[in-house]
Amino acid sequence: MRQGSDQANNLIEAVQLVSEARIFSYDLLRQTFLQEPDQSYLVTLKDEDILRGFPFAEENHLIQEGISLVTHFLDQNASSLDELLDRLRWDYTRLFIGPEKLPAPPWESVYLSRDGLLFQKQTMEVRRLYRQFGYVPINYPHEADDHLGLELDFLFKLASRTKEEIDQKKFDPALDLLKEQSSFLEEHLLKWIPSFVEDVHEAAETSFYQGLAKILHGYLEQDRIVIDELAETIRQVSVVC
């Protein structure tokens, strides 16, 4: 009995660590694309050097390439935080806000709808999913629900909820949540993010956003694999328990 208990505890600890890594990753990515950078965000990236330890980088070359681009940019622009912030805010604004025609519009429907417009079928599909899980986006209903930052925020919330279920050893609800996250990645983000990342790469004036777009692409691809592995481990835990 003791051996089975130790095995279960080890598996649960491994699942919790992976879950924490997923929460961290989605938290950073949602902050990156939901709003222009502020001083706190930039200081965290520069001083804590968190990108070099970004989860699952060893398993995905896009994450590695993105980290190199961002860290090199920050290392080369370390003199004035205020000047760096101004430069990054300008790049964020021209890429994702406007007022000119956006070179990298951060909405799913722009990439997947026939006419490239906002508030299309894709927006409504995402909105229904949000409601299903009690998620109310920031600025609802004035901001289209399929904004990249909101979709990442949604996955952050689901990843956080999944860990809560795991911590309470509620494995079936955790598996259901993982299934929904996998489906959301396949049916939404992974369908349009490759095109979005290409646009950012071509239009960004800083390698900062080129790199973060690569990290985003690589992480979403890798998380689809991680979710499957996480679900399999949870099934093992439920059997041992």
TORTIDO-38403 format. One record per residue (C-alpha): residue in three letters; x, z, y. Coordinates in nm, 4 decimals. Each point is the difference from the previous one (the first is absolute). Example, Ala and Ser with C-alpha at 12.3 -4.5 7.8 and 13.67 -1.06 7.14 Angstrom:
R | aa | u | w | v
R | ALA | 1.2300 | 0.7800 | -0.4500;
R | SER | 0.1370 | -0.0660 | 0.3440;
// end
This chain:
R | aa | u | w | v
R | MET | 0.0000 | 0.0000 | 0.0000;
R | ARG | 0.2841 | 0.0896 | 0.2390;
R | GLN | 0.1622 | -0.3415 | -0.0466;
R | GLY | -0.3267 | -0.1765 | 0.0812;
R | SER | -0.0487 | 0.2171 | 0.3074;
R | ASP | 0.3523 | -0.0711 | 0.1253;
R | GLN | -0.0505 | -0.3723 | -0.0537;
R | ALA | -0.3265 | 0.0063 | 0.1931;
R | ASN | 0.1588 | 0.1937 | 0.2875;
R | ASN | 0.2902 | -0.2446 | 0.0176;
R | LEU | -0.2356 | -0.2973 | 0.0068;
R | ILE | -0.2189 | 0.1606 | 0.2659;
R | GLU | 0.3064 | 0.0736 | 0.2142;
R | ALA | 0.1127 | -0.3628 | -0.0315;
R | VAL | -0.3462 | -0.1237 | 0.0962;
R | GLN | -0.0079 | 0.2330 | 0.3009;
R | LEU | 0.3396 | -0.1229 | 0.1221;
R | VAL | -0.1077 | -0.3643 | -0.0226;
R | SER | -0.3263 | 0.0852 | 0.1735;
R | GLU | 0.1881 | 0.1684 | 0.2841;
R | ALA | 0.2212 | -0.3072 | 0.0349;
R | ARG | -0.3074 | -0.2226 | 0.0250;
R | ILE | -0.1546 | 0.2236 | 0.2671;
R | PHE | 0.3232 | -0.0022 | 0.2007;
R | SER | 0.0292 | -0.3787 | -0.0216;
R | TYR | -0.3539 | -0.0748 | 0.1085;
R | ASP | 0.0243 | 0.2560 | 0.2781;
R | LEU | 0.3066 | -0.1698 | 0.1467;
R | LEU | -0.1414 | -0.3507 | -0.0424;
R | ARG | -0.3366 | 0.0852 | 0.1562;
R | GLN | 0.1769 | 0.1520 | 0.3020;
R | THR | 0.2139 | -0.3109 | 0.0312;
R | PHE | -0.2846 | -0.2509 | 0.0169;
R | LEU | -0.2922 | 0.2008 | 0.1373;
R | GLN | 0.1452 | 0.0649 | 0.3447;
R | GLU | 0.2987 | -0.0786 | 0.2174;
R | PRO | 0.3015 | 0.2250 | -0.0617;
R | ASP | 0.0315 | 0.3270 | 0.1870;
R | GLN | 0.3019 | 0.2225 | 0.0521;
R | SER | -0.0794 | 0.2332 | -0.2906;
R | TYR | -0.0293 | -0.2895 | -0.2455;
R | LEU | 0.3234 | -0.1579 | 0.1131;
R | VAL | 0.1955 | 0.3272 | 0.0009;
R | THR | -0.1145 | 0.0619 | -0.3551;
R | LEU | 0.1287 | -0.3389 | -0.1116;
R | LYS | 0.3297 | 0.0366 | 0.1860;
R | ASP | 0.0893 | 0.3658 | -0.0421;
R | GLU | -0.1362 | 0.0789 | -0.3443;
R | ASP | 0.1163 | -0.3323 | -0.1411;
R | ILE | -0.3033 | -0.0046 | -0.2269;
R | LEU | 0.0083 | -0.3730 | -0.0652;
R | ARG | 0.3162 | 0.0181 | -0.2098;
R | GLY | -0.1933 | 0.2195 | -0.2416;
R | PHE | -0.3180 | -0.2071 | 0.0035;
R | PRO | -0.1813 | 0.0278 | -0.3353;
R | PHE | 0.0503 | -0.2654 | -0.2683;
R | ALA | 0.2593 | -0.1910 | 0.2046;
R | GLU | 0.2268 | -0.0337 | -0.3033;
R | GLU | -0.2765 | -0.1803 | -0.1878;
R | ASN | -0.0865 | -0.2539 | 0.2697;
R | HIS | 0.2363 | -0.2341 | 0.1858;
R | LEU | -0.2430 | -0.0536 | 0.2899;
R | ILE | -0.0002 | 0.3716 | 0.0748;
R | GLN | 0.3792 | 0.0013 | -0.0124;
R | GLU | 0.0276 | -0.3004 | 0.2326;
R | GLY | -0.2490 | 0.1524 | 0.2425;
R | ILE | 0.1849 | 0.3315 | 0.0101;
R | SER | 0.3252 | -0.1803 | 0.0775;
R | LEU | -0.1592 | -0.1924 | 0.2874;
R | VAL | -0.1609 | 0.3056 | 0.1582;
R | THR | 0.2950 | 0.2374 | -0.0391;
R | HIS | 0.2433 | -0.2607 | 0.1337;
R | PHE | -0.2247 | -0.0577 | 0.3007;
R | LEU | -0.0247 | 0.3738 | 0.0710;
R | ASP | 0.3742 | 0.0478 | -0.0426;
R | GLN | 0.0694 | -0.2843 | 0.2445;
R | ASN | -0.2464 | 0.1359 | 0.2582;
R | ALA | 0.0771 | 0.3700 | -0.0031;
R | SER | 0.0991 | 0.0495 | 0.3633;
R | SER | -0.3297 | 0.0360 | 0.1895;
R | LEU | -0.3176 | 0.1189 | -0.1691;
R | ASP | -0.2185 | -0.0955 | 0.2975;
R | GLU | 0.1349 | -0.3540 | 0.0129;
R | LEU | -0.0409 | -0.0357 | -0.3748;
R | LEU | -0.3587 | 0.1233 | 0.0176;
R | ASP | -0.0842 | -0.2469 | 0.2753;
R | ARG | 0.1459 | -0.2847 | -0.2005;
R | LEU | -0.1866 | 0.0938 | -0.3177;
R | ARG | -0.3278 | 0.0592 | 0.1804;
R | TRP | 0.0249 | -0.3429 | 0.1567;
R | ASP | 0.0654 | -0.1586 | -0.3385;
R | TYR | -0.2912 | 0.1917 | -0.1558;
R | THR | -0.2341 | -0.1014 | 0.2812;
R | ARG | 0.0813 | -0.3710 | -0.0041;
R | LEU | -0.0148 | -0.0120 | -0.3824;
R | PHE | -0.3133 | 0.2035 | -0.0687;
R | ILE | -0.1995 | 0.0692 | 0.3192;
R | GLY | 0.0237 | -0.2802 | 0.2559;
R | PRO | -0.1409 | -0.1016 | 0.2471;
R | GLU | 0.1505 | -0.3355 | -0.0928;
R | LYS | -0.0722 | -0.1734 | -0.3307;
R | LEU | 0.1411 | 0.2267 | -0.2684;
R | PRO | 0.2835 | -0.1406 | -0.2109;
R | ALA | -0.0673 | 0.2583 | -0.2742;
R | PRO | -0.3633 | 0.1187 | 0.0172;
R | PRO | -0.0321 | 0.3230 | -0.2009;
R | TRP | -0.3447 | -0.0660 | -0.1505;
R | GLU | -0.0833 | -0.1131 | -0.3509;
R | SER | -0.2901 | -0.2220 | 0.1042;
R | VAL | 0.2210 | -0.2068 | 0.2312;
R | TYR | 0.2075 | -0.1055 | -0.3001;
R | LEU | -0.2706 | -0.0302 | -0.2641;
R | SER | -0.3126 | -0.1221 | 0.1783;
R | ARG | -0.0583 | -0.3747 | 0.0362;
R | ASP | 0.0033 | 0.0023 | 0.3789;
R | GLY | 0.2606 | 0.2725 | 0.0468;
R | LEU | -0.2371 | 0.2267 | 0.1905;
R | LEU | -0.0543 | 0.3761 | 0.0204;
R | PHE | -0.2947 | 0.1910 | -0.1473;
R | GLN | -0.0506 | -0.2448 | -0.2854;
R | LYS | -0.0905 | 0.0546 | -0.3666;
R | GLN | 0.3291 | 0.1736 | -0.0684;
R | THR | -0.0661 | 0.2533 | 0.2745;
R | MET | -0.3400 | 0.0861 | -0.1449;
R | GLU | 0.1406 | 0.0351 | -0.3522;
R | VAL | 0.2630 | 0.2431 | 0.1232;
R | ARG | -0.2595 | 0.1916 | 0.2011;
R | ARG | -0.2157 | 0.0470 | -0.3105;
R | LEU | 0.2985 | 0.1391 | -0.1888;
R | TYR | 0.0780 | 0.2397 | 0.2833;
R | ARG | -0.3561 | 0.1294 | -0.0028;
R | GLN | 0.0108 | 0.0434 | -0.3777;
R | PHE | 0.2824 | 0.2505 | 0.0428;
R | GLY | -0.1252 | 0.1606 | 0.3204;
R | TYR | 0.2777 | -0.1505 | 0.2082;
R | VAL | -0.0796 | -0.0623 | 0.3674;
R | PRO | 0.2678 | -0.2113 | 0.1730;
R | ILE | 0.1408 | 0.0904 | 0.3379;
R | ASN | -0.1895 | -0.1755 | 0.2829;
R | TYR | -0.2872 | -0.0979 | -0.2322;
R | PRO | -0.1872 | -0.2292 | 0.0582;
R | HIS | 0.2040 | -0.1502 | 0.2846;
R | GLU | 0.3100 | -0.0781 | -0.2079;
R | ALA | -0.0421 | -0.2358 | -0.2945;
R | ASP | 0.0162 | 0.2017 | -0.3215;
R | ASP | 0.2480 | -0.2388 | -0.1629;
R | HIS | 0.2791 | 0.0756 | 0.2477;
R | LEU | 0.3254 | 0.0490 | -0.1903;
R | GLY | 0.0545 | 0.3501 | 0.1346;
R | LEU | -0.3480 | 0.1064 | -0.1091;
R | GLU | 0.0387 | -0.1465 | -0.3477;
R | LEU | 0.3272 | 0.1897 | -0.0360;
R | ASP | -0.1640 | 0.3152 | 0.1356;
R | PHE | -0.2742 | -0.0400 | -0.2608;
R | LEU | 0.2576 | -0.0180 | -0.2797;
R | PHE | 0.1784 | 0.3014 | 0.1497;
R | LYS | -0.3248 | 0.1957 | -0.0205;
R | LEU | -0.0670 | -0.1107 | -0.3589;
R | ALA | 0.3568 | 0.0793 | -0.1046;
R | SER | -0.0353 | 0.3464 | 0.1545;
R | ARG | -0.3319 | 0.0556 | -0.1753;
R | THR | 0.1539 | -0.1124 | -0.3290;
R | LYS | 0.2723 | 0.2623 | 0.0244;
R | GLU | -0.2585 | 0.2687 | 0.0731;
R | GLU | -0.1813 | -0.0913 | -0.3214;
R | ILE | 0.3270 | 0.0039 | -0.1935;
R | ASP | 0.0957 | 0.3395 | 0.1429;
R | GLN | -0.3341 | 0.1347 | -0.1247;
R | LYS | 0.0545 | -0.1729 | -0.3376;
R | LYS | -0.3068 | -0.2150 | 0.0531;
R | PHE | 0.1472 | -0.3003 | -0.1755;
R | ASP | -0.3073 | -0.2211 | -0.0416;
R | PRO | -0.0802 | -0.0023 | 0.3754;
R | ALA | 0.3675 | -0.0677 | 0.0698;
R | LEU | -0.0057 | -0.2984 | -0.2354;
R | ASP | -0.3153 | -0.1325 | 0.1672;
R | LEU | 0.1662 | 0.0241 | 0.3406;
R | LEU | 0.3107 | -0.1792 | -0.1227;
R | LYS | -0.2159 | -0.2783 | -0.1392;
R | GLU | -0.1660 | -0.0431 | 0.3390;
R | GLN | 0.3366 | -0.0099 | 0.1775;
R | SER | 0.1313 | -0.2623 | -0.2402;
R | SER | -0.3105 | -0.2094 | 0.0557;
R | PHE | 0.0283 | 0.0354 | 0.3787;
R | LEU | 0.3576 | -0.1208 | -0.0095;
R | GLU | -0.0855 | -0.3003 | -0.2166;
R | GLU | -0.3216 | -0.1006 | 0.1717;
R | HIS | 0.1068 | 0.0618 | 0.3564;
R | LEU | 0.3499 | 0.0854 | 0.1221;
R | LEU | 0.2059 | -0.2021 | -0.2473;
R | LYS | -0.2095 | -0.3092 | 0.0697;
R | TRP | 0.1018 | -0.0255 | 0.3643;
R | ILE | 0.3077 | 0.2122 | 0.0609;
R | PRO | 0.2502 | -0.2696 | -0.1149;
R | SER | -0.1297 | -0.2376 | 0.2708;
R | PHE | -0.0068 | 0.2781 | 0.2580;
R | VAL | 0.3595 | 0.0944 | -0.0800;
R | GLU | 0.1095 | -0.3620 | 0.0387;
R | ASP | -0.1594 | -0.0089 | 0.3443;
R | VAL | 0.1721 | 0.3225 | 0.1035;
R | HIS | 0.3342 | -0.1300 | -0.1234;
R | GLU | -0.0350 | -0.3194 | 0.2040;
R | ALA | -0.1403 | 0.1553 | 0.3175;
R | ALA | 0.1548 | 0.3463 | 0.0368;
R | GLU | 0.2616 | 0.0397 | 0.2712;
R | THR | 0.1539 | 0.2982 | -0.1784;
R | SER | 0.1296 | 0.0366 | -0.3538;
R | PHE | -0.1724 | 0.3390 | 0.0105;
R | TYR | -0.3417 | -0.1514 | -0.0670;
R | GLN | 0.1404 | -0.2728 | -0.2217;
R | GLY | 0.1485 | 0.2728 | -0.2160;
R | LEU | -0.3071 | 0.2207 | -0.0029;
R | ALA | -0.2146 | -0.2976 | -0.0967;
R | LYS | 0.2317 | -0.0603 | -0.2971;
R | ILE | -0.0197 | 0.3661 | -0.0974;
R | LEU | -0.3790 | -0.0251 | 0.0178;
R | HIS | -0.0112 | -0.3095 | -0.2215;
R | GLY | 0.2414 | 0.1405 | -0.2548;
R | TYR | -0.1654 | 0.3396 | -0.0096;
R | LEU | -0.3494 | -0.1364 | -0.0576;
R | GLU | 0.1286 | -0.2163 | -0.2844;
R | GLN | 0.1838 | 0.2953 | -0.1506;
R | ASP | -0.2887 | 0.2406 | 0.0436;
R | ARG | -0.2198 | -0.2228 | -0.2142;
R | ILE | 0.2491 | 0.0576 | -0.2832;
R | VAL | 0.0406 | 0.3701 | 0.0800;
R | ILE | -0.3753 | 0.0559 | -0.0163;
R | ASP | -0.0126 | -0.1394 | -0.3544;
R | GLU | 0.2932 | 0.2185 | -0.1055;
R | LEU | -0.1540 | 0.3032 | 0.1685;
R | ALA | -0.3328 | -0.0557 | -0.1743;
R | GLU | 0.1708 | -0.0306 | -0.3386;
R | THR | 0.1880 | 0.3264 | 0.0543;
R | ILE | -0.3201 | 0.1776 | 0.1008;
R | ARG | -0.1634 | -0.1213 | -0.3222;
R | GLN | 0.2922 | 0.1489 | -0.1921;
R | VAL | -0.0427 | 0.3285 | 0.1834;
R | SER | -0.3714 | 0.0137 | -0.0806;
R | VAL | 0.0782 | -0.0486 | -0.3696;
R | VAL | 0.2688 | 0.2689 | -0.0056;
R | CYS | -0.2230 | 0.2420 | 0.1870;
// end
